[in-house]
């Protein structure tokens, strides 16, 4: 089976950008690890053997009475009493980090925020929660939010730009004027006003940011469709009786996707920056959620605990740097001037 020479050239161009190529591998490795955050950082054991039976607390919830305790409530595996009961008839396998993003360490030797130690590698925040655990979960939330927002923004932006560019005339004129008005609305003020009526969460923030993030792609797709709508292959497809939807999405869209794909990594970084900014200002994810922006805000409020701000800054800057390098490699891959 022969390879498509165009796709092969694009792949070679992407690999030629060594910075972007290795950034993709590093980013993919870190992201895959955070997808299994519950198995890496959790206050629930991975596996318990008790009285010749196996239990999986990281997946299921068990009561104290199942391990010889006194209460029908969920077992607190960090309690030394429960650990002694289990160890008397079995053993426990813990995750690498024995803290979840919301686990509070009540045994700190100093008042929170506590500095880095063997127990808490990057210290704790001002509520006694492990910083490493919150970074792992916060990284995952940021990337999943940005990927979801980029996916839906691309769909809306491509459809809107395709309709304007293909039909032109009044459709294009009205669409452009509507986008100019819509893009002039103050997004942050709207979020502040709406947050007083609705408790923000992942999907609420996603919906609000989706209302504005799709406009960045419209101009790129619109220009490609305006340029290609009078090409010979489009006229031939129209003459053969193909409907407008078929012409737009089967013949013209593949050409427009080249410019769209090169723009998507930068939408991704913008989504991460937007979510972090909202969390920093207190209008983002619900209180207690793992968030890089909330950790930066804690660093600002606790200048005597520099590990908070430094940890969040390093993770956020490395994340955005890797994504920008990947975006540059994608741009080179689809650049027709690079052979």
N, C-alpha and C positions, 0 to 999 in steps of 0.2 A: 504494500500500500504506500503510495507516494505522499510525501508531506506537502502541505500547502506552502509554496515558497514565500508568500507574503507573511503568513503567521510565523514561519521559521525565521524570517528576517527580523520580525518584531521581537521574537524570543531572544535572538542573538543580540539585538540592541539592548534589551533589558539586562541580559547577563553582562554585557560590556560595561554597564554602569555598576561597577563593583560595590560602590557605596550603597546604592539602592538594593542591589541583589542580596547582599548580606543583611541589610536592614530588614528585608522581608523575612528572611529565615529567623532572625533574632526576635522580631515582633511576633511571628507565628508561634515560636516556641514559648514565649512568655504568655501569650494569649491562651494557648492550649492548656498550659499549667493552671492559669486562673479559672478556666472553665471547670476544673475539678477542685475548686477552693475548699469545698466541704471536706474533702479527703486529705487536704494538706494542713488546713488551719481550722480547728473545730474544738469545742469543749466537750464533744461527745466522742467516746472511743470508736475506733474503726471496727474492732472485733472483740468480743468477750466470750471466753469459755467458762461456763459455770455449771457445775454438777453434770459434766459430760454432755452439755448442750451448748450450741453456738448462738450468739446474739449479735446483731448488727445495729448498735445504737445510732450510728451515723445515718441510717436509713429509716429505722423504726423506733418507736417510743415504747419504753418499758417502764413498769412501775417498780417501786422499791420492794414490794412483796415478792416479786419474781426472783430477787436476789437475797431473800431472807430478811428484808427490812420490815418496818412496822406500818408504813402508810401506803395508801393506794394512789399516791401522787407519782408524777414522773420522777424517775431516779436522778439524783444529782451526783454525777460520777466524780465530780471534783471534791465531794465530801469524803473525808478520810474514813468515816464510818462505813460508807458504802464500798469504798475500795477495800477495806479490810474484810468485809463480808464476801466480796467476789474473790479476792486473793486466797481466802481460806479454802475455796473449793474450785479454783480455776486460775485464770490469768486475764490480763487486759493488754490490748495493743492500742496505743494512742497515735494520733496524727503527729506529724513533725512539729507542729505548733499547737499547743493545747489551749488555744483561745479562738473563739469566733469573733466576728467583728463587733458583737454587742456584749461579749463576756467581760465582766468587771473583776479585776484582781483585787480582792479584799485583803490580801496579805502583803501589801506593799510596805517596805521598810520606811518609806518617807511619804509625805503627802503627795497626792497626784497634782500635776503630772510628774511621774517618776522618771529618772534618767535611764538610759540604756543599761541593761544588765544581762546576766545569763538567762534569767527567766523571761524577760521582755527585751528582745534583741535591740529594738529601736525605742525602748521606753514605752510609756503610756501617755494617753491624753489626759485632759483635766478631769475626766470621769473615771480614770483607772482602766480604760480599755486599751488592749494591746495595739500598738501602732502598726506593726507588721501585718497583723490580721486585717486591719482596716484598709491598709494599702492594697493588699491582695484582692479583697472584695471590692474596694473602690475602683481599682483598675478594671475589673471585669464589668462592673456596672457602667463605667464611662465608655468602654469600647462597645458593649452591646447596645447602649443608647445611641452612640454615634453611628454604628452600622445600620441599626433600624431606621434612624432618621435619614441617613444617606440613601438607603434603599427606596423609601417612600418619596423622598424629595426628588430623586432621579425620575421616578415614574411620573409624578405630577409635572415636573419641569419639562421633561421630554415631550409629554403629550401636549402641554400648553404651547411650547415652542414649535412643535410640528404643525399644530393647527394654524397658528399665526403665519408661519412661513409658507405653508402649502397653499392656503386660500388667499392670503394677502388681502389687499383692499380694505373694506370696512372691518373685517375680522381682525386684521393686523392692527389697524388704527385704534379700534376700541380696546383691543387687548393691551396694547402698549400704554394707552392712557390709564387703563385700570391698574396696570402694574406700577406705573409711576405714582399713582395715588396710594396704592397698597404699601409700596416700599417706603413711603414717607411716614407711615404710622410709627410711633415710638413703642418698640417691642417691650422694652424694660418696664415702661410705665404701665402698659397693659397687663403685664405679668404681676406687677405690684397690686394693681387694682383687683384683678381676678383672684389673687391669693387671699384677699379678704373675704371672698365668698366661697371658695372651694379649697379644700386641703390638697396641696400639690402632691402628686405622686409620679411614678415613672411614666405612665401612659398619659396623664394629664399634661405633663411637661412636653412629652413627645408630640402631642396634638397641637399644642400652642406653638412650639417651635417649627412644626411642619407648615403652619400657615404662612411662614415668612421665608423659610430656608429654600424653597423650591425655585425662587425667582432668579437665583444665580445662574441656573442652567438654561433659562428660557432664551436669553440672547444668543448663546452659542448654537443651540439647536435651530432657532429661528433663522439665523444667518445661513446655516447649511441648507435648510429647506428652501429659502429664497433663492439661493444660488443654483440648486439642483432641479427646481420644479420645471424648468424649461429645457432641460437636457434631452438629448435624443431618445435615450432609453426610457425616460418618463413619458414622452409623447408616444413612443411605440407601445408602451404598456397601456396607455389610455386608449389608443386606437384599437387595440386588441380586445377592448371591453372590460379591462380590469377596473374594479371599483376604486374609489378614492382611498378607502382604508387599506386595501391591498397594496396600492402604489406607495402609500406613505410608510407602511410598516414592513413591507417586504423588499422594496427597492431603494427607498430613500433613507430610511432609518439606519441601515448598516453604515452608510457613509457618515451620518451625523454622530454615530456612537463613538467614532474615533476621537472627536473633540470632547465628547461627554466623558469618556473614560479617563482622559487626562485631567479633567476637572474634578472628578469624584474624590480623590484623596484629600483635596483641599477643603471640600465640603465636610469630610470626615474630621479633619483637625478643627474646623470651625465649630462643629457640633460639640466636640469635647471641650473646647474653650468656652462655649456658651453655657454648657451645663455646669462647668467648674465655677464660672462667674456667678451664676444664679445661686449655687450652693454657698459660695463665699458671702454673698449678700444676704443669705437667709431666706431666699425665695425659691429654692430648688426642691430637692428630695425631702421627704418627711424627716423629722428629728429622729436621730438614732441611726439613720441609714448610712451605709458605708459611702463616703464621699471624699474625694480629693479636695474639693473646694471647702468643705467644712473643716478639714484638717488644716488647710492654709489659714482659715479664719481663726482656728484655735491657736496657731502659731503667732498670729498677729496679736491675739489677746493675752498670750503668755510668752512675752519676750524673754523671760528668764528660762524658758524651756526651748532652746533653739532647735532641738532635734525634731520638733513637730513641723515647723515651717521648712526646714532643710529637707526632711524626708519627703514631704509632699512635693516640694519644688523639684527635687531630683527625679522622682518618678514621672511627674507631669512633663518636665522638659525632655526627658529621654523618650517618652511616648510620642510626643509631638515631633521630635527630631526624627525618629525612625519613620513616622508617617510621611513627613515632608521628603525625606530621602527616597522613600518608595514612590511617592508621587513624581519626583523628578525622573526616576527610572522608567516609570510608565509613560511619561511625556516623551522621553527619548525613544521608547519602543515604538510609539505611534508616529514619530516624526518621519515623514517621507524623505527628508533630505539626508537622513543618516543611513548609510549603506552598511 
